[in-house]
Amino acid sequence: MTPPIPVSPRKRLRRRGQVVLSGALAVALGITVASVSGTASAADTLLSQGKPATASSLESAAFPASNAVDGNAGTRWSSTFADPQWLQVDLGSTQTISQVVLNWEAAYASAFTIQTSANGTSWTNISPVTTGQAGVQTLNITGSGRYVRMNGTTRATPYGYSLWEFQVFGSGTTTPTIPTSDTPDFGSNVRIFEPGTAAATIQSAVDSAFNAQLRSPTAQFGSQRHVFLFKPGTYGRVWANVGFYTTVAGLGLNPDDVTINGAVNVDSGWNYGDEKNATQNFWRSMENLSIVPEGGTNRWAVSQAAPMRRVHIKGNLTLAPSNQDNGQGYSSGGYLADSIVDGVVSSGSQQQWYTRDSRISRWDGGVWNMVYSGVQGAPANAFPNPPHTTLATTPVTREKPYLYVDSAGLYRVFVPALRRNSAGATWPNAAGTSIPMREFYVAKPGDTAAKINQALAQGLNLFFTPGTYTLNDTIRVTRANTVVTGIGFPTLIPSGGVEALNVADVDGVKVSGLTFDAGTTNSATLMSVGRAGVHTDHAANPISLQDVFFRIGSSVQGKATTTLAVHADDTIIDHIWAWRADHGGAPTGWAVNTGDTGLIVNGDDVLATGLFVEHYQKYEVIWNGNRGKTIFFQNEKPYDVPNQAAWIGPRGNGYAAYKVADAVTDHQLWGGGSYAYFNVNPAVRVDRAFEVPNRSGVQLRSVLTVSLGDVGTIANVVNDTGGAVPNPAGNTTPRNVVAYP
């Protein structure tokens, strides 16, 4: 933040508006004066106006980069008071550039260049180092590129760089428009059923998908993807067993528009090598439908990356496998949101679970860490006995966008509205915006990063269909309010060490329903949100990430230093699983699938609801921003530490799972668990699971540690508080800290 300063000569200049040079002075300085609203010549086209713009910094939120390309000479971009700084515009496709017009405020550059780039990363100077001057400056240049920027190296005043307008002119040649449709082809991995479809046909389809995975040694990291969509109506007896990379969803505007009689079922006993447990029931989902369960109870015995959203269970719901008794049938955490369960929810063997903004009649059970926010009917806060952590509301929510079909048979995506201090389900009659599918590019496996970026440059949203996508370049989302969503666990795999997805520091981008696999060449990050060092207030319209899952090693021996970096203020992280794999279709190991950190938060006022981060080799979560909040955190430390000497952190043995930076003055966490299972070397220990500054504004509630099977040691829960596990009282008995400090 820039501290208040007294009124200066620069402030007085601003009050008079923009400075206009006399013709004589302009000639003396070697600058061409042009009308900002004019064009370079009859043949030239203004290419930059209204296009996405970004900058190295902002003096404040009142002076965003977009002001310099809005065609309004009364609004401006202004940087912080430092060198160097830059402002760039994305023209959407490669263009031939003939002229750049800069309308400087009184704070101008005494040295700058104009640069172009094809990818926003590698830059070429298309002007010499140039001296600016307050007023309008026109540069006739020759070059080409998609991205054009003013790169300022020296300021002429003690203040920043400030432009009323930054205009790029050129030939106006554009890339051909990508066609779209309101009735798109979603590909062969998506089956769409209607109420008139014979129940036997539906049953055959879901059985075929599931039975191909039954006790299969390759299915967990296979390329198969299945989506079963149900148009509005009532369906006869369907028993849908749900396997890996399988989604079952309704196509109504509300969950009760689709009713399935039978079950959408997940149980143990089918997974190769782990038939007795449900701890590997990953990567599957159920959304936007109602179920009348056969026998009165629907079973959903899942673990990580298996969300249930916008579901109405017209009966009971059990989250444990059918063999949960007698020391078998373990299950290990899941996520339920925006749902209604008319009957009882039984968590059974679930070790941890997060439920958000729903309505239930009653909740039975709890092992270590059961967390509820905004849940009507939730049990009272009682951690650790029983282990319920309950918040009456959720601070900020925006439910995940979802696909539906309207009364005319056209496909649309509904984007629910932002809610504050929310409780209960959003439906029916949810507030939000409906977007026709013609405003989306429907991506299919085989699409290149160039094609996807072309669609974004065209102003389209993105809808990923099921499959795998190999990316040799970064997908760049630069337009505010862009929706990037997927169905059926579409998987993005970067090649050559690129970042897979980059979201600019703009309002309201929604990213959901994507899975990222690190490539075999190390990526510095797999995904980033915002820009490091930039703090723009997005509170009124935050960026949101929902059901976004990351894997470092799985089907390939992937590598990534940081999985997800969140720089943008006010971002909502709603259910992610960042996983450095402890097993995979390709071999895993300490020196094989390397990854330092799952999540780094540099933005202020970031909220995480449902944060799962596991097995990274250094701090697994690093929280540098202020006023951050996390509701539910689940972690396992890396299994494969070879010895203590290989795992010494800045403050002793190992690295904490959740690190709040020393400079942070305000942070809150409710319901966090970290578990150790050092099976490669049980002598390994970590000094603490949570590492935070000792300040009254940094508060942890309901946090715990467990040594799974007493394999390995966590010496303390928070800093030097809480005691060690293994707990002498018995096997896998947790250590609990109700409140810190």
GUPA-625494 format. One record per residue (C-alpha): chain; residue in three letters; x, y, z. Coordinates in steps of 0.05 Angstrom, whole numbers, m for minus. Layout:
BEGIN
A_ALA_X_Y_Z;
...
END
This chain:
BEGIN
A_MET_0_0_0;
A_THR_25_70_m16;
A_PRO_26_113_48;
A_PRO_m12_180_47;
A_ILE_29_237_21;
A_PRO_17_312_23;
A_VAL_m8_348_m39;
A_SER_51_354_m86;
A_PRO_63_392_m151;
A_ARG_46_326_m186;
A_LYS_m22_324_m151;
A_ARG_m36_395_m172;
A_LEU_m19_377_m244;
A_ARG_m69_320_m240;
A_ARG_m124_367_m220;
A_ARG_m114_406_m284;
A_GLY_m121_341_m324;
A_GLN_m75_318_m379;
A_VAL_m17_361_m404;
A_VAL_m17_381_m478;
A_LEU_48_401_m511;
A_SER_53_460_m558;
A_GLY_72_444_m629;
A_ALA_138_483_m622;
A_LEU_158_445_m559;
A_ALA_140_379_m591;
A_VAL_184_393_m651;
A_ALA_241_414_m606;
A_LEU_235_348_m569;
A_GLY_229_306_m632;
A_ILE_160_280_m613;
A_THR_101_274_m660;
A_VAL_37_301_m630;
A_ALA_m27_265_m651;
A_SER_m99_265_m631;
A_VAL_m112_207_m583;
A_SER_m177_191_m618;
A_GLY_m146_192_m687;
A_THR_m114_136_m726;
A_ALA_m45_130_m753;
A_SER_m67_132_m825;
A_ALA_m127_113_m867;
A_ALA_m99_43_m874;
A_ASP_m84_32_m799;
A_THR_m131_3_m748;
A_LEU_m134_16_m673;
A_LEU_m120_m54_m647;
A_SER_m114_m45_m572;
A_GLN_m177_m11_m548;
A_GLY_m217_m54_m500;
A_LYS_m167_m111_m502;
A_PRO_m140_m144_m439;
A_ALA_m85_m104_m407;
A_THR_m39_m120_m349;
A_ALA_16_m83_m314;
A_SER_76_m95_m270;
A_SER_43_m57_m212;
A_LEU_m12_m8_m194;
A_GLU_m7_55_m152;
A_SER_m76_35_m126;
A_ALA_m139_m1_m148;
A_ALA_m164_65_m176;
A_PHE_m113_62_m232;
A_PRO_m117_m7_m265;
A_ALA_m82_m26_m329;
A_SER_m149_m29_m365;
A_ASN_m156_46_m359;
A_ALA_m101_56_m410;
A_VAL_m138_19_m465;
A_ASP_m210_40_m451;
A_GLY_m212_97_m501;
A_ASN_m225_148_m445;
A_ALA_m172_201_m439;
A_GLY_m197_218_m370;
A_THR_m177_152_m338;
A_ARG_m107_126_m330;
A_TRP_m60_71_m308;
A_SER_m9_89_m256;
A_SER_47_46_m227;
A_THR_81_44_m160;
A_PHE_139_91_m149;
A_ALA_196_46_m172;
A_ASP_237_25_m233;
A_PRO_228_m14_m277;
A_GLN_153_m19_m294;
A_TRP_113_m42_m354;
A_LEU_44_m40_m385;
A_GLN_22_m91_m437;
A_VAL_m39_m105_m479;
A_ASP_m60_m172_m509;
A_LEU_m85_m161_m580;
A_GLY_m114_m231_m582;
A_SER_m73_m255_m643;
A_THR_m9_m237_m678;
A_GLN_m15_m170_m713;
A_THR_30_m126_m756;
A_ILE_45_m63_m715;
A_SER_56_4_m749;
A_GLN_47_56_m694;
A_VAL_41_65_m619;
A_VAL_10_127_m588;
A_LEU_24_142_m514;
A_ASN_m14_195_m477;
A_TRP_29_208_m416;
A_GLU_6_240_m352;
A_ALA_54_287_m317;
A_ALA_91_226_m291;
A_TYR_124_198_m353;
A_ALA_184_154_m372;
A_SER_250_186_m386;
A_ALA_272_120_m417;
A_PHE_228_65_m445;
A_THR_222_16_m503;
A_ILE_164_m14_m541;
A_GLN_166_m90_m542;
A_THR_126_m146_m575;
A_SER_117_m219_m559;
A_ALA_82_m279_m588;
A_ASN_72_m313_m521;
A_GLY_74_m260_m467;
A_THR_141_m287_m441;
A_SER_196_m275_m492;
A_TRP_201_m201_m514;
A_THR_232_m165_m574;
A_ASN_247_m90_m576;
A_ILE_213_m57_m636;
A_SER_235_13_m616;
A_PRO_301_40_m591;
A_VAL_307_67_m520;
A_THR_262_128_m523;
A_THR_253_190_m480;
A_GLY_181_205_m462;
A_GLN_148_272_m447;
A_ALA_84_292_m412;
A_GLY_30_294_m465;
A_VAL_16_255_m529;
A_GLN_74_218_m561;
A_THR_70_180_m626;
A_LEU_121_127_m648;
A_ASN_121_101_m719;
A_ILE_150_31_m715;
A_THR_154_m35_m752;
A_GLY_141_m101_m718;
A_SER_92_m156_m703;
A_GLY_65_m194_m643;
A_ARG_5_m212_m602;
A_TYR_28_m176_m540;
A_VAL_53_m105_m541;
A_ARG_82_m69_m481;
A_MET_114_m5_m458;
A_ASN_174_m25_m418;
A_GLY_196_34_m375;
A_THR_266_31_m346;
A_THR_274_102_m317;
A_ARG_223_150_m288;
A_ALA_225_224_m302;
A_THR_195_242_m234;
A_PRO_197_213_m164;
A_TYR_129_182_m176;
A_GLY_111_123_m220;
A_TYR_94_115_m293;
A_SER_25_140_m314;
A_LEU_m11_134_m381;
A_TRP_m79_163_m398;
A_GLU_m80_120_m461;
A_PHE_m36_67_m494;
A_GLN_m57_56_m566;
A_VAL_m30_5_m615;
A_PHE_m44_12_m689;
A_GLY_m32_m38_m745;
A_SER_m59_m73_m806;
A_GLY_m118_m103_m770;
A_THR_m107_m174_m797;
A_THR_m143_m223_m751;
A_THR_m145_m297_m741;
A_PRO_m208_m332_m768;
A_THR_m265_m336_m717;
A_ILE_m275_m403_m682;
A_PRO_m347_m427_m691;
A_THR_m390_m444_m630;
A_SER_m458_m474_m618;
A_ASP_m514_m477_m566;
A_THR_m520_m552_m580;
A_PRO_m446_m572_m581;
A_ASP_m416_m641_m590;
A_PHE_m387_m660_m523;
A_GLY_m349_m720_m551;
A_SER_m354_m795_m546;
A_ASN_m337_m797_m471;
A_VAL_m402_m762_m454;
A_ARG_m468_m801_m454;
A_ILE_m533_m761_m449;
A_PHE_m597_m795_m427;
A_GLU_m670_m773_m431;
A_PRO_m728_m795_m387;
A_GLY_m753_m838_m445;
A_THR_m687_m877_m449;
A_ALA_m698_m949_m428;
A_ALA_m671_m964_m358;
A_ALA_m636_m1025_m387;
A_THR_m598_m980_m436;
A_ILE_m575_m934_m381;
A_GLN_m556_m992_m336;
A_SER_m516_m1025_m391;
A_ALA_m477_m960_m404;
A_VAL_m458_m948_m331;
A_ASP_m441_m1021_m319;
A_SER_m396_m1023_m380;
A_ALA_m356_m963_m355;
A_PHE_m349_m990_m285;
A_ASN_m337_m1064_m300;
A_ALA_m278_m1046_m345;
A_GLN_m245_m1017_m282;
A_LEU_m264_m1073_m234;
A_ARG_m199_m1094_m199;
A_SER_m160_m1067_m257;
A_PRO_m85_m1054_m243;
A_THR_m85_m995_m293;
A_ALA_m151_m959_m283;
A_GLN_m130_m912_m227;
A_PHE_m82_m876_m274;
A_GLY_m114_m895_m339;
A_SER_m138_m851_m397;
A_GLN_m211_m872_m391;
A_ARG_m261_m816_m377;
A_HIS_m336_m824_m369;
A_VAL_m392_m773_m361;
A_PHE_m465_m793_m354;
A_LEU_m513_m734_m361;
A_PHE_m588_m738_m347;
A_LYS_m637_m690_m378;
A_PRO_m694_m664_m334;
A_GLY_m744_m718_m315;
A_THR_m752_m780_m273;
A_TYR_m713_m844_m285;
A_GLY_m731_m915_m266;
A_ARG_m686_m961_m228;
A_VAL_m613_m943_m242;
A_TRP_m556_m970_m199;
A_ALA_m495_m930_m221;
A_ASN_m429_m954_m192;
A_VAL_m380_m897_m200;
A_GLY_m307_m911_m215;
A_PHE_m245_m870_m231;
A_TYR_m254_m807_m274;
A_THR_m330_m816_m276;
A_THR_m382_m761_m267;
A_VAL_m457_m770_m258;
A_ALA_m495_m705_m265;
A_GLY_m564_m677_m279;
A_LEU_m578_m626_m334;
A_GLY_m634_m589_m298;
A_LEU_m630_m518_m273;
A_ASN_m644_m546_m203;
A_PRO_m626_m614_m173;
A_ASP_m698_m635_m165;
A_ASP_m708_m628_m241;
A_VAL_m674_m696_m247;
A_THR_m695_m755_m203;
A_ILE_m658_m822_m204;
A_ASN_m691_m881_m169;
A_GLY_m637_m929_m146;
A_ALA_m567_m907_m127;
A_VAL_m505_m869_m148;
A_ASN_m459_m915_m110;
A_VAL_m386_m916_m87;
A_ASP_m362_m974_m43;
A_SER_m298_m1013_m27;
A_GLY_m280_m1082_m54;
A_TRP_m268_m1064_m127;
A_ASN_m200_m1028_m127;
A_TYR_m140_m1070_m149;
A_GLY_m91_m1081_m91;
A_ASP_m135_m1045_m40;
A_GLU_m200_m1083_m42;
A_LYS_m212_m1078_33;
A_ASN_m212_m1002_37;
A_ALA_m242_m939_7;
A_THR_m179_m897_16;
A_GLN_m163_m895_m58;
A_ASN_m233_m877_m83;
A_PHE_m208_m814_m117;
A_TRP_m228_m774_m180;
A_ARG_m303_m783_m186;
A_SER_m362_m736_m176;
A_MET_m437_m729_m170;
A_GLU_m473_m664_m184;
A_ASN_m540_m630_m194;
A_LEU_m591_m686_m186;
A_SER_m637_m718_m135;
A_ILE_m636_m791_m114;
A_VAL_m691_m834_m84;
A_PRO_m644_m887_m55;
A_GLU_m661_m960_m60;
A_GLY_m669_m986_10;
A_GLY_m671_m915_38;
A_THR_m595_m901_39;
A_ASN_m546_m879_m15;
A_ARG_m473_m898_m5;
A_TRP_m416_m850_m25;
A_ALA_m353_m880_6;
A_VAL_m300_m835_m25;
A_SER_m234_m802_m7;
A_GLN_m200_m742_m39;
A_ALA_m220_m707_m104;
A_ALA_m290_m736_m104;
A_PRO_m339_m679_m95;
A_MET_m414_m683_m85;
A_ARG_m447_m617_m103;
A_ARG_m519_m594_m112;
A_VAL_m549_m661_m95;
A_HIS_m615_m677_m61;
A_ILE_m614_m744_m24;
A_LYS_m687_m762_m11;
A_GLY_m668_m810_45;
A_ASN_m604_m825_83;
A_LEU_m532_m818_61;
A_THR_m473_m860_85;
A_LEU_m402_m840_71;
A_ALA_m369_m906_93;
A_PRO_m359_m971_56;
A_SER_m402_m1032_70;
A_ASN_m344_m1069_104;
A_GLN_m326_m1013_152;
A_ASP_m330_m1056_215;
A_ASN_m277_m1102_246;
A_GLY_m218_m1057_231;
A_GLN_m229_m1056_156;
A_GLY_m262_m1009_107;
A_TYR_m224_m946_121;
A_SER_m244_m883_83;
A_SER_m205_m818_83;
A_GLY_m240_m753_72;
A_GLY_m286_m719_23;
A_TYR_m327_m658_6;
A_LEU_m402_m642_5;
A_ALA_m431_m574_m14;
A_ASP_m495_m539_m34;
A_SER_m536_m603_m20;
A_ILE_m596_m626_19;
A_VAL_m601_m694_54;
A_ASP_m671_m707_79;
A_GLY_m648_m762_126;
A_VAL_m587_m778_167;
A_VAL_m515_m771_144;
A_SER_m471_m826_172;
A_SER_m396_m814_165;
A_GLY_m375_m882_193;
A_SER_m301_m895_180;
A_GLN_m288_m828_148;
A_GLN_m226_m801_181;
A_GLN_m242_m729_161;
A_TRP_m296_m694_121;
A_TYR_m316_m623_102;
A_THR_m389_m603_90;
A_ARG_m406_m532_67;
A_ASP_m471_m493_57;
A_SER_m520_m550_59;
A_ARG_m581_m576_98;
A_ILE_m584_m643_134;
A_SER_m631_m673_185;
A_ARG_m574_m702_228;
A_TRP_m501_m723_225;
A_ASP_m477_m787_259;
A_GLY_m404_m805_270;
A_GLY_m335_m775_266;
A_VAL_m264_m802_273;
A_TRP_m213_m745_275;
A_ASN_m233_m682_238;
A_MET_m305_m667_216;
A_VAL_m316_m594_195;
A_TYR_m380_m558_177;
A_SER_m392_m486_155;
A_GLY_m460_m458_136;
A_VAL_m493_m527_147;
A_GLN_m564_m526_173;
A_GLY_m573_m586_219;
A_ALA_m498_m594_233;
A_PRO_m476_m622_300;
A_ALA_m454_m572_353;
A_ASN_m382_m550_357;
A_ALA_m349_m599_405;
A_PHE_m278_m614_381;
A_PRO_m244_m659_400;
A_ASN_m297_m702_433;
A_PRO_m334_m713_388;
A_PRO_m288_m684_334;
A_HIS_m338_m634_304;
A_THR_m316_m563_285;
A_THR_m377_m522_266;
A_LEU_m383_m452_238;
A_ALA_m453_m423_230;
A_THR_m437_m391_163;
A_THR_m383_m390_109;
A_PRO_m351_m321_100;
A_VAL_m353_m318_24;
A_THR_m380_m369_m27;
A_ARG_m393_m374_m100;
A_GLU_m419_m442_m121;
A_LYS_m388_m479_m179;
A_PRO_m414_m464_m250;
A_TYR_m454_m522_m280;
A_LEU_m481_m545_m346;
A_TYR_m556_m550_m358;
A_VAL_m605_m554_m416;
A_ASP_m662_m503_m423;
A_SER_m734_m514_m444;
A_ALA_m715_m503_m517;
A_GLY_m663_m559_m514;
A_LEU_m604_m510_m516;
A_TYR_m544_m519_m470;
A_ARG_m524_m465_m421;
A_VAL_m477_m456_m362;
A_PHE_m505_m427_m298;
A_VAL_m456_m385_m256;
A_PRO_m483_m377_m185;
A_ALA_m476_m309_m152;
A_LEU_m429_m290_m96;
A_ARG_m456_m299_m26;
A_ARG_m429_m272_40;
A_ASN_m438_m304_109;
A_SER_m478_m359_74;
A_ALA_m514_m419_101;
A_GLY_m557_m473_69;
A_ALA_m563_m493_m4;
A_THR_m571_m440_m59;
A_TRP_m627_m475_m95;
A_PRO_m682_m472_m117;
A_ASN_m683_m403_m149;
A_ALA_m609_m391_m141;
A_ALA_m584_m322_m159;
A_GLY_m533_m319_m215;
A_THR_m521_m313_m290;
A_SER_m538_m361_m346;
A_ILE_m488_m362_m404;
A_PRO_m507_m395_m471;
A_MET_m459_m448_m496;
A_ARG_m446_m407_m559;
A_GLU_m403_m363_m514;
A_PHE_m358_m423_m497;
A_TYR_m305_m458_m536;
A_VAL_m317_m532_m525;
A_ALA_m247_m561_m521;
A_LYS_m232_m633_m539;
A_PRO_m171_m678_m528;
A_GLY_m120_m662_m582;
A_ASP_m133_m587_m580;
A_THR_m68_m547_m575;
A_ALA_m52_m491_m527;
A_ALA_m51_m445_m588;
A_LYS_m123_m464_m607;
A_ILE_m147_m455_m535;
A_ASN_m113_m388_m529;
A_GLN_m143_m367_m595;
A_ALA_m211_m381_m566;
A_LEU_m196_m340_m505;
A_ALA_m170_m283_m548;
A_GLN_m236_m286_m586;
A_GLY_m271_m270_m520;
A_LEU_m298_m340_m509;
A_ASN_m302_m379_m444;
A_LEU_m273_m450_m441;
A_PHE_m310_m516_m431;
A_PHE_m264_m576_m428;
A_THR_m293_m644_m447;
A_PRO_m265_m708_m416;
A_GLY_m196_m731_m437;
A_THR_m123_m711_m432;
A_TYR_m92_m648_m461;
A_THR_m18_m640_m474;
A_LEU_3_m567_m473;
A_ASN_67_m540_m502;
A_ASP_49_m470_m481;
A_THR_12_m436_m424;
A_ILE_m63_m425_m427;
A_ARG_m70_m351_m410;
A_VAL_m135_m324_m382;
A_THR_m132_m248_m385;
A_ARG_m205_m226_m391;
A_ALA_m246_m210_m329;
A_ASN_m304_m257_m313;
A_THR_m279_m313_m359;
A_VAL_m308_m381_m341;
A_VAL_m260_m440_m349;
A_THR_m294_m505_m331;
A_GLY_m293_m579_m347;
A_ILE_m332_m643_m338;
A_GLY_m306_m714_m329;
A_PHE_m238_m696_m300;
A_PRO_m204_m667_m363;
A_THR_m130_m671_m349;
A_LEU_m80_m617_m370;
A_ILE_m7_m640_m378;
A_PRO_46_m587_m392;
A_SER_106_m607_m435;
A_GLY_175_m576_m436;
A_GLY_168_m546_m366;
A_VAL_115_m494_m383;
A_GLU_62_m471_m335;
A_ALA_m5_m502_m353;
A_LEU_m53_m446_m334;
A_ASN_m42_m373_m317;
A_VAL_m98_m328_m293;
A_ALA_m85_m253_m297;
A_ASP_m99_m205_m240;
A_VAL_m170_m189_m264;
A_ASP_m239_m194_m232;
A_GLY_m285_m253_m229;
A_VAL_m249_m309_m267;
A_LYS_m279_m377_m249;
A_VAL_m237_m440_m257;
A_SER_m269_m508_m240;
A_GLY_m270_m581_m256;
A_LEU_m198_m590_m280;
A_THR_m143_m638_m264;
A_PHE_m69_m622_m274;
A_ASP_m14_m674_m283;
A_ALA_57_m648_m279;
A_GLY_100_m664_m340;
A_THR_166_m701_m340;
A_THR_204_m635_m348;
A_ASN_200_m594_m284;
A_SER_151_m536_m284;
A_ALA_164_m478_m237;
A_THR_89_m476_m226;
A_LEU_30_m515_m254;
A_MET_m20_m458_m244;
A_SER_m16_m387_m220;
A_VAL_m70_m336_m204;
A_GLY_m55_m261_m207;
A_ARG_14_m231_m211;
A_ALA_68_m232_m157;
A_GLY_73_m166_m121;
A_VAL_7_m139_m148;
A_HIS_m49_m126_m97;
A_THR_m114_m107_m131;
A_ASP_m178_m106_m91;
A_HIS_m223_m161_m119;
A_ALA_m269_m166_m59;
A_ALA_m332_m148_m99;
A_ASN_m317_m199_m153;
A_PRO_m263_m249_m132;
A_ILE_m229_m302_m174;
A_SER_m252_m372_m154;
A_LEU_m222_m441_m160;
A_GLN_m267_m502_m149;
A_ASP_m255_m577_m155;
A_VAL_m186_m565_m183;
A_PHE_m138_m623_m172;
A_PHE_m63_m629_m181;
A_ARG_m17_m689_m185;
A_ILE_59_m690_m183;
A_GLY_73_m760_m209;
A_SER_16_m807_m227;
A_SER_8_m831_m299;
A_VAL_77_m800_m313;
A_GLN_138_m784_m270;
A_GLY_119_m712_m263;
A_LYS_157_m655_m231;
A_ALA_137_m585_m209;
A_THR_170_m540_m158;
A_THR_104_m507_m137;
A_THR_37_m534_m155;
A_LEU_m8_m473_m146;
A_ALA_11_m401_m132;
A_VAL_m44_m352_m113;
A_HIS_m21_m280_m118;
A_ALA_m89_m246_m128;
A_ASP_m124_m215_m68;
A_ASP_m192_m242_m46;
A_THR_m186_m307_m85;
A_ILE_m234_m364_m64;
A_ILE_m202_m433_m63;
A_ASP_m261_m480_m56;
A_HIS_m240_m553_m55;
A_ILE_m172_m569_m84;
A_TRP_m129_m631_m76;
A_ALA_m55_m619_m89;
A_TRP_m21_m687_m87;
A_ARG_51_m707_m95;
A_ALA_37_m779_m111;
A_ASP_54_m834_m61;
A_HIS_39_m885_m116;
A_GLY_24_m883_m190;
A_GLY_20_m915_m257;
A_ALA_93_m893_m265;
A_PRO_142_m906_m208;
A_THR_146_m853_m153;
A_GLY_202_m836_m105;
A_TRP_239_m782_m67;
A_ALA_284_m764_m127;
A_VAL_233_m784_m181;
A_ASN_169_m743_m175;
A_THR_197_m681_m142;
A_GLY_155_m624_m114;
A_ASP_171_m573_m61;
A_THR_104_m540_m44;
A_GLY_32_m553_m61;
A_LEU_3_m483_m48;
A_ILE_34_m414_m39;
A_VAL_m13_m357_m22;
A_ASN_15_m288_m32;
A_GLY_m52_m252_m39;
A_ASP_m87_m217_18;
A_ASP_m157_m236_41;
A_VAL_m155_m305_8;
A_LEU_m204_m357_33;
A_ALA_m195_m433_27;
A_THR_m254_m478_40;
A_GLY_m235_m551_34;
A_LEU_m159_m552_27;
A_PHE_m126_m620_15;
A_VAL_m50_m618_5;
A_GLU_m6_m680_13;
A_HIS_64_m709_9;
A_TYR_105_m649_m15;
A_GLN_179_m647_2;
A_LYS_183_m579_36;
A_TYR_130_m534_67;
A_GLU_66_m561_37;
A_VAL_26_m497_45;
A_ILE_60_m429_52;
A_TRP_14_m371_69;
A_ASN_47_m303_59;
A_GLY_m15_m260_51;
A_ASN_m52_m224_107;
A_ARG_m122_m237_132;
A_GLY_m124_m307_102;
A_LYS_m175_m358_125;
A_THR_m177_m434_117;
A_ILE_m237_m476_136;
A_PHE_m215_m549_136;
A_PHE_m145_m572_120;
A_GLN_m124_m644_108;
A_ASN_m52_m666_100;
A_GLU_m6_m726_100;
A_LYS_68_m715_103;
A_PRO_112_m747_50;
A_TYR_117_m822_60;
A_ASP_183_m830_24;
A_VAL_234_m787_63;
A_PRO_297_m831_58;
A_ASN_330_m806_122;
A_GLN_331_m747_169;
A_ALA_392_m715_137;
A_ALA_354_m708_72;
A_TRP_297_m671_107;
A_ILE_323_m614_149;
A_GLY_282_m550_145;
A_PRO_298_m478_166;
A_ARG_275_m492_237;
A_GLY_297_m562_251;
A_ASN_274_m631_231;
A_GLY_230_m632_170;
A_TYR_180_m581_145;
A_ALA_113_m562_174;
A_ALA_52_m580_133;
A_TYR_21_m510_141;
A_LYS_68_m451_146;
A_VAL_42_m381_161;
A_ALA_98_m331_145;
A_ASP_131_m294_201;
A_ALA_108_m226_175;
A_VAL_34_m244_175;
A_THR_m7_m208_228;
A_ASP_m76_m236_215;
A_HIS_m94_m308_196;
A_GLN_m147_m359_217;
A_LEU_m152_m434_208;
A_TRP_m210_m479_231;
A_GLY_m205_m554_229;
A_GLY_m136_m577_207;
A_GLY_m104_m646_209;
A_SER_m34_m669_190;
A_TYR_m14_m742_191;
A_ALA_54_m778_188;
A_TYR_68_m844_155;
A_PHE_143_m848_143;
A_ASN_143_m919_118;
A_VAL_209_m915_80;
A_ASN_245_m896_145;
A_PRO_202_m896_208;
A_ALA_258_m862_247;
A_VAL_244_m797_210;
A_ARG_211_m741_250;
A_VAL_184_m672_237;
A_ASP_186_m621_293;
A_ARG_117_m592_282;
A_ALA_57_m597_235;
A_PHE_35_m524_238;
A_GLU_85_m467_241;
A_VAL_57_m398_254;
A_PRO_79_m331_283;
A_ASN_61_m321_356;
A_ARG_12_m264_349;
A_SER_m58_m254_376;
A_GLY_m84_m242_305;
A_VAL_m59_m311_281;
A_GLN_m109_m362_308;
A_LEU_m116_m436_297;
A_ARG_m177_m475_321;
A_SER_m187_m550_323;
A_VAL_m121_m576_297;
A_LEU_m91_m645_306;
A_THR_m36_m693_287;
A_VAL_m35_m769_279;
A_SER_20_m820_267;
A_LEU_m14_m871_222;
A_GLY_2_m940_251;
A_ASP_54_m906_295;
A_VAL_101_m901_235;
A_GLY_142_m838_244;
A_THR_140_m780_292;
A_ILE_109_m710_293;
A_ALA_139_m677_354;
A_ASN_87_m622_364;
A_VAL_21_m599_335;
A_VAL_33_m523_331;
A_ASN_102_m493_340;
A_ASP_125_m524_405;
A_THR_56_m540_431;
A_GLY_11_m601_432;
A_GLY_57_m660_445;
A_ALA_82_m716_401;
A_VAL_51_m772_361;
A_PRO_56_m831_365;
A_ASN_14_m816_426;
A_PRO_34_m863_483;
A_ALA_m40_m874_498;
A_GLY_m46_m920_437;
A_ASN_m42_m934_364;
A_THR_m62_m876_317;
A_THR_m89_m836_376;
A_PRO_m86_m762_356;
A_ARG_m57_m702_391;
A_ASN_m108_m646_392;
A_VAL_m101_m571_402;
A_VAL_m168_m538_412;
A_ALA_m143_m466_405;
A_TYR_m76_m433_390;
A_PRO_m57_m386_420;
END
